[in-house]
Amino acid sequence: MKRLFFSLFLLATLGAAAQTEIMQQPIDREANGPTRQLYRYLRDKVWGQKVLSGCQARWDYNITDAEGIKERSGRYPAINIFDFQHFRQRNLNYMGPTAKNWHKEGGIVGFIWHWSVPVSPDLLSKDGYAFYSPTGAQGRPGTLFSPRRALQNGTPEQRIINENLDTIVNYLLYYQQQGIPILWRPFHEAAGNTNRGGKAWFWWGNDGAEAFKQLYLYTQRYLMEHGVHNLIYIWTSELDDDDWYPGDEYVDIIARDQYHIPSQHDSFKEQFDLLRRKYPSKMLALAECDCVPSAEAMEKDNAKWLFVAPWTTPFVFSRQNDDAFWKKFHSETLILTRDEVNRAGTYQLEINKESGIYRKGEKAIITCHTDAVPLDSVRVRVYHNNQLNREYSLLPTTPNFITMEQTLDSTCAVSVEVHENNGKPSSIGYLVAPEGFRSGYSEPSDLMQYWDNQRKLLKALPMQVKTANLEVPEWCLGKYTCQDVEINCLGPSPVRGYMAKPVNAKKKSLPIIILCRAAGVSGNWCRCQVDECVGNAAKGNGALSLDLNAHGMLNGQDDDYYKMLENGLLHNYFEHNAADRETYYFKGMYLRLMRAIEYMTRQPEWDGRRILVVGESQGGGQAVAAAGLDSRVSAIVLNVPAMQDLGGARVGRRSGWPQPIENHQHLSQSQLDATLPYFDGSQFIRHSKAEIYCEIGLIDTTCPPSAIWSSLNNAKGKKTINCVPYRTHAWPSGAFRQPWEQKYLRPREAFINDYLK
C-alpha cells in the first residue's frame, strides 16, 4: 500500500508541475461550480496530457457533424461547438434539448457566434444581415457596422448590440440554470489580415485593434453584469496580432484557426510553440481547421492542443479527413472522445469499519476523500436493500468530508453513492446485522423428494463417456494429463468439460476440485480452459480437476460457434421456461452438475473424502446447488454467488441473479412461485454440511449481499465470509485492485490450496 500511495502521489506531483504556469482559476471570479469544475478538468486532466476531439455544428444548433463522426468512428467527439449565427430565426429553438442532452451524455458544450448585424448603412433590416466586413465578404453581403460607435452611448449601433446581447443572455442563463458550462469563443479571427497589409474579415475588426478590444471587454462585462457566469472565454489568435489581445485577465484559452493545409495531418508545431511562448499562462486549442492533426504527430512533436475541431462542410468529411482517419483518430489513446470525458474529481469513500458489518444500533460513518475541494455540490444517494431510501446534496468545504452518518436498528444492506454533475459515481456498502436476513421463499415440502427423483432417473441412465486427449502447457508436460470429456445426461445437452490429473497418481490419493463457470456463453470466462483446468490439478498436493461447461456446449470451438449460440439457442437462456419446473433452464444445468460429480467420484484416484466445488457468480450458484444436492461435496468456494434468494422480491428486496421475479412480470406470481423455490440456492444450502468460503461485494447489484446472506444464514457447515465494502459484481480495479488482491484474492487461493493438500 505504501508503494501504491507513493506512486499515486508522484504522478500527481508530476502532473501538477506540468500545469504550474496555467492560471489556476477561470478569469470570471464568479464562475459557477460546474464552470470551475470544467476549467479544472481541462487544466489538470487534459492540458498537456490528452487532446479532446471536437467538431462544429453546421452553422447553428445541431450535432449533425458529431453524428457523422460517430457513424464513421463508433464514438462521438468530446466537444460540440454550436453557433448563435441564426439566433433571429424563430424556428430555431436554442432552448431546445440539444445542448442539454449533449451535456447529459458527458459531452462538452461550446459556442461560437457569427454575429450578424444589418448590412444597410441606415442599420435597418431591409437589406438583410451579415457578419463579414466588405473586404472579407468575397461576393457575399458585407457590413460597415462600426464597433467604435457600438461602444458610444445612445447610438443605433449600441442599441442593436445591446438588444442582441439581451437575447443571447437569455440563452446563456438558460444553460446556466441547467448546469451547463460553455466554452465561449466570441469575435473569432478578429484581426484578419490587418497586420499583413490587408483588412479584417469580420465587422468586429472594422475599426482596428483598440476598438475590437473595447468591444470584447464591453461584451464580457455585459454578460457578467447580467448574471452569466458559466462561460470559459476563448480568444482566437492570428499569430501576429498581439495588439489585438484583450489581456491575460480577460481570456481563459487561446485558440488558433488554421486552413489551407495539405492532407499530411501535421501537428502545427511551429504555431503551437509560438503561442506557448506568447501566452505561457493559457491553454491552447485548435478551434478550427481543415486537416485534423494526427495523434501521432501531436505526440511526436509535443504539440498537444487542448482540443481540435475541424470546421464543418466541406472540411470535416473530406479526402483529408476520410472515414479511415476518423476511425483511427478516435481509437488513439491520446484522443479523448465523449465517453471518456470525466470532469468530476476523484472520489473515494471509506467506512469506519473495515469489515463492513455493523451491529444494530452501531453508528456507520461514511467519509469521502477527494483529490481537491469539489467546486459544486455533490449528490448523495442512500439505498436500503437496493431501494432508494433518500437523496440529498452536500457542498463540501474540504477535500475530505463526512458524507453520511447513520444508525439502524434493523437488518439491512446499505449502499451509499456520491457523484458530481456528470461525474461517475463512487459507492461503498455495509451491512447491519446480516444474520437477520431470511429467504424470501420457504422451502417446498417436496424439494428434496423432487431432486431425489431426478437423481434416480440419472442413475438409471447408463453412463456413456467420450474422451479426447488435449495438449497441456509446456510447464506441466509429463506431469499432468488433460482430456476433453463428454458424458451423456438427461435433458437437452450432455455434460461437457475438461478433466486434468497428475500423471501416475495413486488410487484414493487425490481430492476433487470442480470449477463451475460464470454466466454467459461467448466470453472467455464462460468456456473451459486447459490452463485453468491443469492449474487446479496442480493445487495442493495434486487433485482431480474438472472444468465444467455450464451449458453442455462443445469445447474448444472458434468464436463464431459461441456467438451463434449466444444469439440463438442460448440467447437469454436464464429466462427460458421460468414458469415450469420441468423445463426451466437451470434444471438441465443442475442435472449436468450432478452427473459430473458422479463421474468424478468414479475415478479410482479419488480419496473418497474431499470434493471442493468452486464458482463465481453463476458458478457460485452451481457450487451451492452441488453442496445441497450431493452430500459428498465437502467444501465450496463462492465468489459473489448468483441464484441465491430468488424470492427476495417477495419480501421487498432485490432477488439474486437472474432476478426472475423482477424480469418475468408477464408471468403470474403463482407460476413463478411453483418453480423458483426448487432452484433457489438458499433452499439447497439447508441440506449441506459443506465448509463454505465466500466473498460478497457490498455494492453488488447483480448478486446483492442481502440475497447471499439470506442463503448463508441457512447453512450448517463452517463458514468464512468476507465482505468487501467497495466491490461491485466485477473484480475491483484501479487503486482498489492491489489491496483487494492482498486481502481477499490471495487468502481465497490459499484456502483452496490448503484444503487440497
N, C-alpha and C positions, 0 to 999 in steps of 0.2 A: 504493500500500500504506500509506503514512503516513496518508493521509486515511481509509482503511478502519479502521486501528487506532485512530486518534483518535476516530472516530465510535463505535466499539465501547466505547472507554474512557469517552467522555462518557455514553453510555447507561447503562453500568454504574454510573458515579458518581451519575447522577440517580436510578437505581433504588435504590442504597444509601442515598441521602439520604432517600428516602421511607420507609425502613424503620428509621431510626435509633432510634425510640422503642420499637420492639418488642423484647422480650427476645431476646438472641442465641441462647440455648440453651433446650431444654425444661427444666422445673423438676426433673425427675429427672436428677440429675447422673450417674447410672449408666445412663442410657438407652442402649440398644444402637445399633449403627451404622445399621440400617435406620430406626429411630425418629428418630434425629437427622437422618438424610437426609430423611425425610418432613417433619419440622419445618422444616428449612432450605428445602425446596421450597415449603412453604406460606408461609413468611415472605418469601422472596426472589423467588419467581417467580409467586406467586398474589396475595397480600395487596395490595390497592390497585391491582392491575393487571387481574386476571381474577376470575371467580366460578365456583367449582366447582358443577356440578349434582349434587344428591344426592337420595336417596329412602330410605324406610324399608322394612324387612322387614315382613311382615304379622304382627307381634307375636311372631315367634320367629326361625327360622333359614332364611331363604329369600330369593330375589331375584325374587319374583313381580311386585312393582311395577316393578322395573328392567326386567324382560322386557316388561311392558306399555308402558313409556315407549319402549323400543327399537322395539316394534311400531308405535307412533304416530309416532315421530320419525326412525327409522332409526339412532339412536345410543343407547348406554347412558349413564346418568348416571355421573359420575366416582366418586361415593361411594355405597355401600350400607350402611345402618345397621341392623345386626342387633339382636336383643333377647334378653336372657337370661331373660325372664319365665318361660319354661316349662322351666327347667333341670332340674326334678324329673321331667319326663316321660321315661320310659325309651326311648320310641320316637323321641325326637328326639335325633339324634346331632350334638352341637356339635363333634365332632371329624371330622365328615364333610367331604367335599371342597369344600363350597360356598364358604366364605370363602377357602380356598386357591386355588380356581380363579378367584375374583373378583380376588384379588391377582395371580395369574399373568397374567391378561389385562390387567393395568395398572391395575385399579381400586383405590380406597382403601377400606379396611375400617373401619367404625365400629361401636360397640356402645353401646346404652343398656341399662338394667336396670330394668324394672318389678319391683322386688324384692318378691316375695310372701312374707309371713310368716303364722303361724297367726292365724286370726280369733278363736279361742276364748280367753277370759281366762286359762285354765289352760295356754295355749300348746301344746295337743295338736292333732293334725291332724283331729280328729273333725268339726269344722265347716268344714274347708277352709282356704284361704289367700286373702289379699288384699294389695294394696299401697295401697289407698285408706285414708284416715282416715275415721272415721264421718261427718264433715261433708262430705267430698269424694266419698262413695260414690254419692250420688244414686240410691238404690234398690238398689245393689249391695252386696255384703258389705263392711264396713269393719272395720278393726282398731285397737285401742288400744295396739298394740305400742309400747313405750317406748324411744326412742333413748337416754335418760339411763340407764336400767337396763342397756341393752346395753353400756354402757361400764364397768359396775361388775363387778369380778372375781367370778366364781363364780355369777352369776345365770343363770337359764334363758335369758334374752334373749341374754346374751353367748355362751352355748353354741350357740344357734341361729345367731347371726350368724357365729360362727367356723366352724361346720360348713358353712354356705352359702358363706362365702368360700373355704374349702378346695376346694370343688367348682369354683368359678369360677377359682381359682388354677390348677387343673389344666388347664382350658381355655385360659387365657391363656398358660400356659407352653408348651402345645402350639403355639399360634400363634407364640409367640416362637421356638420351635425351627424353625418353618417359615419364619422370616424375615419374618413379617407384623407390621408396626406397626399400632396401632389408635387411632383417635380414640375416646376413652373418656369417656362422659358419664353418670356415676352421679348419683343423687339429684337429678334434674332438677325444676325448678319447686318447690323446697323450701318457700319462704315462702308460696306460695299467696296467699290474701287476708289474711294476718295483719296486714299493715301498712295495710290498707284496711278495718279493722273486722271482718274475717272470720276464717277458720280455715285451717289448712294442708289441702291436698288429699291429701297422701300421708303415710304413717306416719312417714317420716323427718323430717317437720316437726312432729310431735305435741307435742314438748316445747320448742319455741321455737328461737330463733336460736343460742344458745350451745351447746345440746345438739346441734343439727344440725352446727355447725362441728366440734365434737369428734368426732362420728361420721364426718364426711367425712375428717378427718385420721387418725382411727383406721384407717379402711378403706384410705386411701392408704398409710399406714405398714405395714399388714399385708401389702399386696400387694408393696411393695418389699422388705420383710424376708424374704418368701418367694421372692424372686428374680425378680419380674415387673418387667421394665424395657423393655417395648415399648408403653407407653401414653403418649398425649398427652392431658392432663387438661383436661376441659371443664366449666365451671360455668355453670349457667343462671340468668340474672338475671330478676327480675320488675320491674325498673326502680327500684322504691322500697325495695329490700331490701339496702341497703348493710351493715346489721348482720348479714346472713346470709353475707357474702362471706368465704371462708376466708383470703384474703390472696394477694397477688401471688406469693409464693414457693411457693404450692401449686396454682396454676391457670395453664394454658397459653393457653386460649382462653375468651373469654366468649361464651356463646350466648344467644339470645333465642327464645322460643316465642310465636308470635303467631297468634291466631284471631279469628273473628267480624269479618272484613273483607269488604266488598263486592268484587265482581269487577273492580276497576279496576287490579289488578296494581301497586299502589303500592310504592314502594321502602322505606317505613317510615323515611324520612329522619330524622324527629324522634327516633325511638328510636335509630337508628344514631348520630346526633350526640351524644345524651345519653350513651350507653355509651362513645363515644370520649372524651368529656371525663372520665368517671368512671375509665376504665381505659386510659389512654394507652399502656401498655406491652403491651397484649393485642390480639390479632386478634379480630374479631367475626364470629360466624356466626349465621345464621337457621336454627336446628336443627330447628324445626317450624313449619309454617304451614298455613293452608288455601289461600289465594290466593297463588300464587307471584309474587314481584315480576318485572316485565318487565325485560329487559336495557336497554331504552331508559330506563326510569325510574331504574334504578340508575346508569346512565351519566350521565344528565342531572343527578341530584341528588348525584352523587359519593358515593353510599351503596353502595359495592361490598362486600357481605358476603363473607366468606371462602368460605362455601358456603351454599346454600339447599336445604332438604329438606322438601317437603310431607309432612304426615302421611299415612298410608295411608288406606284406605277410611274414610269416603266422600269424602275430600277430593282425593286425588291425581288421580283421573279424575272430574271433576265439570263442571258448567256453567262454573265459574270456570277450571278447567284442562282445557279440552277438547282434542281431537286437534289442532286447528289451532294452539292455543297451544303445545303441546309441539313440534310440528314447527318452528315459528318460533323458539321459545326455544333449541332445540338447534342452530339454524343461525346464531345470533348469534356474532360474533367475541369478545364479552365472556365468553361462557359456555364453560367447559371441560367436555367430555364424556370418557368413559373412554378413548377412543382418543387423546385429546390430553394425557393426564397423562404427564409426563416428570419424575419426581422425581430422576433422576440429574443429576449435574453435567455441564458442557460439557467434552467431551474432544476434544483434537486431537493426532493422532500426527504425528511428524516422524522422518525418517530422516537419517542423516549423509551421504548422497549424494543431491543433488537429482535427478540423472538416474535414480535407481532401478536402476542397473545396476552390479553388482559383479563383480570377478574371482574366480576360485576362490581360496579361502584368505583373502580380504579380509573384514574384520570389518564386519558390519552392526549398527548400533546404533539401536534404536527408542526414542524419548523421548516421553512423554505429558505434555501440558500441559493443566491443568485450571483452572477458574475458582476453585476452592477445594480445600483438602485433602480428599480423599474420606473420608467418615465410616464407611465399611465397606470390606471387602476388595473388590478388583476382580478380575474373571475375565479371563484372557488365553488366547486360543486361537491356535495357530500352525498354519497349513496349508502343506503342501508339495505343489505341483501339484494344488491343490484337495482334497487329502485331509488330514483332521485328523492332525497329527503329534504334538502334545502340548497339554495344557491345565493351567493352574495358577492359583493365586491370589496376589495381592500385597496388602499392607496399607501403602499409601504414608504417609509422614510429612510430605511436602512436596507442594505443588501441581504441581511438575514432577519427574517421576521416570523413571528408565530402566525401560522395560517389558521389553526383550529385547536381549541381545547374542548374536550367532550368527556362526559362521564355517563355511562349507560348501565342500567340495572337489569338488562335482559340480554339473552343470547343474540348476537348479531355479527354479521360480516360487514365491515365498514370500508369504503374506499373514498379517498379524497383526491380531487383533481384540481390542478391550478394551471391557468393559462392566461396569456396576454391576448389582446386582439390579434387575430390571425396567427397566433403562435401555436406551436404544437403543445398539447397538454402534457404535464408531468403528473404522475399519480403515485400513490402509495396506499397500502391497505393494512388493516389489522382486524383481529377477531376479539370479540368479547364472549367469554365463557363458551367456547366452541363445543364443549362436552354436552351442551344442551340441545344441539341440533338433532332433529329426528326426521326420519324419512317421510316423504310426502305420501308414499303408499305403505299400506300394511302388507304383510306377507300373505299371499294367497294360500289357503289351506292345502291346496293340492300342488304347490310349487315343486316340491321335490319328487312327488309322485309323477308329475308331468315329465321331469327330466330323467327320472329313473326309467320311465317307459322309453324315452329316446335312447338311453344307454343300452337297454335290452335290444332295441332294433339295430343299433350299431354292432353289438356283439354277435347278433345273428347273421350279419353280413360278413362272409369270409373275407379276410384281409388280403388284398392283392396289392403288391408293391412293385413299382418300377424304379430302377435307379440308374444313374449315369454318372460316371466319374468326372470330376471337374479339376481343372488346373488350380493349384494352390499358389499363394505368393511365394516368392523366392526364399524369403526368410524362414519358411516352415517346410521346405522341401525335405522329404524323408522323415519328417517329424509328425505331420498331420495329414489326414486324408479328408476330402470333401466330396459329397455326392449331391446331385440333383435327385430329389425324392418325390415320387407321386404315389399316393395311397387312395384307393377307392373309398368313397364315403357316401352316406345318404345325402340327399339334397342335390342341388344343380351342379355342383363342382366338386372335384376331388381335393384331397389335401395335397398341397404342393409347397415345397420348401427346400432349403439346403441343410444337409446334416454333415457335421465335421466331428472328428475324434482323433485322439493321439494314436499314432501307429503302435501296434503291438501292446495295446492296453490289456491288462489282465481282467479276467472275469470278476464282476462285482467290485470293481475298483473305482468307478467314476460316478460322480453326481451328474444330474441332467440340468442343463440350462436351456430354456426356451425363450427366444426373443420374439415378441409379438409386435407387429408393425402398426404405425400410426395411421390416421385416416388419410384417405386419398387413393389415387390409382396410378397416376403417371409420374409423380415425384420420386426422386431417388430414395427418399425416406420410406416410401411405400413398398419398395421392392427388396427382395432378398439380395444380400451382398456377400460374396465369398469371403472378402477380407474380414467383415464383421463376424461371420459365422465361425471362421477359423480363429479369429481373435478371442471369441468367447470360449472356444475349446481349449485355448491356451491359458485361461484364467485359473486361479487357484493352483492346484497341482494337476490340472488337466480335467476336462469334462466332456460329456456327450453333449454336443451343441446342435440345436435346431433353430434355424432362422425361418420362421413360419410365415408363409404368404397368406395374408388375411382373406383374400378373395378366391383363392384356388386358381388364379390365372397362371399362365405359363411364365416360367422364369427365364431370364437371360435373353429376352427379345429386344428388338430395336424400339426406339421411342415411339414410332408410328403405331405400333401394336397397342401400347398402353394408352396413347391418346385416343385411339379408336374406341377402346373400352370406356375410357373416361367420358367420351362424348356420346357413347351409345349404350351398350348393355349395362354399364355400371354408372351411368350418369345419375348423380344424386342418389346413389344406392341406399344411403341411410334413411331415405324417405319411403322406400319400397314396402308396401303392404303393412303399414303400421296398424291397421285395423284387424289383422288376422294373425294370431299367434302361430298358426301352422305354416304360414308363408312369409312372415316378417323376415326381412333380410338377415337380421342378426341370428336367427335360428341356424341358418346354414353356416355362419361364421363360428358359432359356438360348437356345432357338431364337428366341424373340421378340427377345432381345437381339442375336443375330447378324443377324437380319433388319433390326432398327432401324439397326445400324451400316451395313449395306449400303445402306439407303435414304439415310442421311445422306451417305455418300460419293458418292452420285449427284447431290448438289446442286452446281450449277455454281459456287457461291461457295466451295466447299471448297478450301483451299490445297494439298491433296494431300500434306501433311506431318504435320499435328498433329491427333490425336484424343485428347482428355482425357476420361476417364470417372471420375466422382465418385460416391461412395456411402458411406452409414453403415450399419453392421450388415448386414442382408441386402443392402442396396445396395452395401456394400463387397465382399461376396461376389460379386455380379454383376460389379463392376468387375474383380476378379481374373479371373473367367471370361472377360470380354471381352478382357483382355490376352492370355490364354493361347490363346483360340480365334480371334483375329484379329490377325495380326502388324502390322496398320496402326495399332493402338492404341499411341500413343507415350508416354502417361503416365497414371497412375491415382492418385487421391487417396482413401485409405482411412481411414475413421473407425471404429474398433473393428469391423473386418470380421468377418462371420459366414461360415459354410460353409468354414472352414479346418481342416485336420487332422480330418476326420470320423472317422478311425480312432484318435484319441488314446486312447480307452478300451481299445484292444487292447494298449497299452503302459503301462497304469496311470495315465493322465492323463485329465482331463476333455476330451471331444471339443468341437470348436467347435459353435456353434449350427447346426442344431437338435438336437444331441446324439442322432443317430439310433440309435446302438448302445445308449445308456442308456435311450432311450424306446421301443425296439422289442424288448423282451425276449421277446415272443411269437414273434418271427421267429428262425430259426436263424442261427448265425454264417455259414454258407456262403451263405445267401440275401443277407444284408447285404453280405458281402464281394464278392459278384458284382455288386453295384450301386453302392455308395457311392464307390469309388475313381474312378468315371467322372464324379463331380460334386464332387469334392474340390478346393478351390482350391489346396491345396498341391501337387497334381499339375499343374494348368493352368499355374501360375506358372513352372514349369520351362521352358516353351515361349515365354516372353515376354522381350523386352529392354526393355520399357517402363520409364521412370523411375517410381519409387514414392515417394509421400509418405504416411506412415502414422502415425496416432495410436493408442496402445494404453493401455487402462485397466488398471493393475496390480492392481486389486481387482475386476475384471470377471469375474463367474462365468458370464455368458451367452456371451461370446466370450473365453475365457481367454487370457491373454498367452502361455502355452505353445503354444496352438494357432496363434496368429497368427505367432509366431516360427518355428514349425515350417514354416510356409509361406514366410515371408520369407527363410529360410535357403536356399531353393531358387531364389530369384530371381537373375537375371543382370544386371539393369539397375541403374542408380544408385539408391541408397536413402537416404531421410531418414526416420528412425524416432524418434518422440517418445514416450517412456513417461511416463505420468502416475501417480505413486505413489498419489494419493488418489482417482483416478477409478474409478467403477463403470461399468456399461454406459451409464448416463444421463449427460447433461451435468452437471458439478459445479454445486452450488447453495450458498446461504448464503455464508459467509466465503470459500469456495474459488472462487466464481464469477468475481469480478473478476480475481484473479491468473491463473486458467486462461484467461480470455479474452485477457489481455495476453500470456501466454507461449506459448499453444498455438493458440487460435482465430484471432487476428489474423495470426500468421505463416502459418497454413494458407491463409487467404483471400489473403494477399499472394503466396503461391506460385502459386495459381490465376491471379490477375491477371497476374503476371509471365509465366507460361507462355503466356497467351493474347495477349500483346502482340506 
